[in-house]
Amino acid sequence: MSTSDTSYFDDYELPGTKQDENQRSMLVNAIQLMGKEYVGREFLRWLMEKTKVFEQEFPKDLTLVAWNAGLRTVGLEILSLCSEANVLQHILTKEVIENE
């Protein structure tokens, strides 16, 4: 990777910093908005399914093990954001919200 390839990551802040807290707050707000609509909750459920959060696999291929671990890391972060946004129960149970 050249220097220009890595400049994309210059804005990354370590967890616990003020910028990280602001970014997380924006993500929680976005998930709250998605959680208000059926299609948004279905999208979040689909993301968690595709990132294999609810699956157990024990492949022999170590590359696949690493790939799945990365997927689950993303999925678990989405799960955490959904919990903070108070929409996790609706996503996991496919609960219908009144006035939809």
Phi, psi and chi 1 to 4 in degrees:
 res  aa     phi    psi   chi1   chi2   chi3   chi4
   1 MET       -  135.6  -71.5  178.8  121.5      -
   2 SER   -85.8  171.8   69.4      -      -      -
   3 THR   -59.8  -38.5  -55.5      -      -      -
   4 SER   -67.4  -28.7   62.7      -      -      -
   5 ASP   -68.8  -32.4  -67.9  -22.6      -      -
   6 THR   -92.3   -7.0   59.9      -      -      -
   7 SER   -63.8  -21.7   64.3      -      -      -
   8 TYR   -57.4  -33.9  172.3   79.0      -      -
   9 PHE   -86.7    1.2  -60.7  103.2      -      -
  10 ASP   -62.5  -29.4  -69.8  -15.5      -      -
  11 ASP   -80.7   -8.1  -69.2  -20.6      -      -
  12 TYR   -65.9  132.1  178.4   76.1      -      -
  13 GLU  -112.0  146.7  -69.5  -69.1  -34.9      -
  14 LEU   -68.8  147.8  -65.8  173.5      -      -
  15 PRO   -55.5  143.7  -23.9   32.6      -      -
  16 GLY    93.3   -8.8      -      -      -      -
  17 THR   -83.2  164.3   63.3      -      -      -
  18 LYS   -60.4  -42.2 -175.4   67.2  174.3  166.3
  19 GLN   -64.4  -39.9 -176.4  175.4   -5.0      -
  20 ASP   -63.6  -41.0  177.7   64.5      -      -
  21 GLU   -63.8  -40.5  -70.6  172.8   16.3      -
  22 ASN   -64.7  -43.1  -69.1  -20.0      -      -
  23 GLN   -63.7  -42.6  -71.1  171.3  -16.9      -
  24 ARG   -64.1  -40.5 -172.4  162.5 -174.6   89.8
  25 SER   -61.2  -40.9  177.3      -      -      -
  26 MET   -64.9  -40.0  -73.2 -173.8  -21.8      -
  27 LEU   -66.0  -41.3  -69.7  171.2      -      -
  28 VAL   -62.1  -42.7  167.7      -      -      -
  29 ASN   -62.2  -41.2  -71.0  -23.2      -      -
  30 ALA   -63.7  -40.9      -      -      -      -
  31 ILE   -69.2  -35.5  -72.3 -178.9      -      -
  32 GLN   -60.7  -41.7  -76.1  173.4  -25.3      -
  33 LEU   -64.3  -43.9  -70.4  172.6      -      -
  34 MET   -63.9  -36.2  -75.8 -168.2  -79.5      -
  35 GLY   -68.4  -15.8      -      -      -      -
  36 LYS   -78.4  -18.8  -69.9 -179.6 -179.1  179.4
  37 GLU  -116.0  143.5  -59.7  -70.1  -29.5      -
  38 TYR   -55.9  -46.9  174.7   78.2      -      -
  39 VAL   -63.6  -34.0   68.9      -      -      -
  40 GLY   -67.4  -42.6      -      -      -      -
  41 ARG   -66.3  -37.8  -68.9 -169.6  -55.9  -84.1
  42 GLU   -63.9  -38.6  -78.2  -62.9  -49.6      -
  43 PHE   -63.8  -45.2  175.5   69.7      -      -
  44 LEU   -64.1  -40.0  -68.5  167.8      -      -
  45 ARG   -63.0  -42.2 -172.2  177.0  -61.6  113.6
  46 TRP   -61.7  -43.2  175.8   82.2      -      -
  47 LEU   -58.8  -44.9  -80.0  174.6      -      -
  48 MET   -66.5  -36.8  -74.0 -169.9  -84.5      -
  49 GLU   -66.9  -43.7  -72.8  173.2    2.6      -
  50 LYS   -69.2  -24.8  -68.9  -59.9  178.6 -177.1
  51 THR   -91.5    8.9   56.2      -      -      -
  52 LYS    60.5   33.4  -58.3 -176.8  178.7 -161.4
  53 VAL   -62.9  -35.0  169.7      -      -      -
  54 PHE  -101.0   15.4  -54.5  117.3      -      -
  55 GLU  -115.1  150.7  -67.5 -178.6   24.6      -
  56 GLN  -118.1  124.5  -70.1 -174.3    7.1      -
  57 GLU  -134.5  149.1  -68.1 -177.5  -26.9      -
  58 PHE  -135.0   65.5  -55.6   98.6      -      -
  59 PRO   -69.3  153.0   21.4  -26.6      -      -
  60 LYS   -80.9  -24.9  -67.3 -178.9 -179.5 -179.6
  61 ASP   -76.1  114.1 -179.6    2.0      -      -
  62 LEU   -64.7  -28.2  -65.8 -179.6      -      -
  63 THR   -64.9  -42.0  -55.0      -      -      -
  64 LEU   -67.2  -36.5 -169.7   55.8      -      -
  65 VAL   -60.4  -46.5  169.8      -      -      -
  66 ALA   -65.3  -42.6      -      -      -      -
  67 TRP   -59.7  -48.3  176.3  -98.6      -      -
  68 ASN   -63.9  -35.4  -71.0  -16.7      -      -
  69 ALA   -64.1  -40.1      -      -      -      -
  70 GLY   -64.9  -42.7      -      -      -      -
  71 LEU   -58.8  -47.1  -76.0  176.1      -      -
  72 ARG   -64.0  -35.6  -79.5 -167.2 -163.7   91.7
  73 THR   -59.5  -45.0  -60.6      -      -      -
  74 VAL   -64.9  -46.2  172.0      -      -      -
  75 GLY   -61.8  -40.2      -      -      -      -
  76 LEU   -68.5  -32.0  -69.7  172.2      -      -
  77 GLU   -67.0  -40.5 -171.5   61.0   31.9      -
  78 ILE   -63.1  -42.7  -66.8  167.4      -      -
  79 LEU   -59.2  -43.4 -166.7   79.2      -      -
  80 SER   -63.1  -43.3  173.8      -      -      -
  81 LEU   -64.5  -38.9  -70.3  166.0      -      -
  82 CYS   -64.1  -37.9  -71.6      -      -      -
  83 SER   -64.6  -45.8  178.5      -      -      -
  84 GLU   -61.7  -33.8  -81.2 -175.6   54.7      -
  85 ALA   -84.3    0.5      -      -      -      -
  86 ASN    59.8   36.7  -64.6  -43.9      -      -
  87 VAL  -120.0   -0.4  -61.6      -      -      -
  88 LEU   -60.4  -44.2 -173.4   57.9      -      -
  89 GLN   -59.7  -42.1  177.4 -176.5   -7.3      -
  90 HIS   -66.0  -34.6  -56.9  -63.3      -      -
  91 ILE   -73.6  -44.8  -68.1  168.5      -      -
  92 LEU   -71.5  -31.8  -65.2  178.7      -      -
  93 THR  -100.7   -3.3   60.9      -      -      -
  94 LYS    56.6   33.3  -65.8 -170.3  176.1 -172.5
  95 GLU   -66.7  138.4 -175.8  176.9  -46.1      -
  96 VAL   -88.7  132.8  174.9      -      -      -
  97 ILE   -95.7  138.5  -63.1  175.8      -      -
  98 GLU   -58.2  153.3  -69.5 -178.2   29.2      -
  99 ASN    67.4   28.8  -58.6  -35.9      -      -
 100 GLU   -89.7      -  -83.4 -168.6  -63.0      -
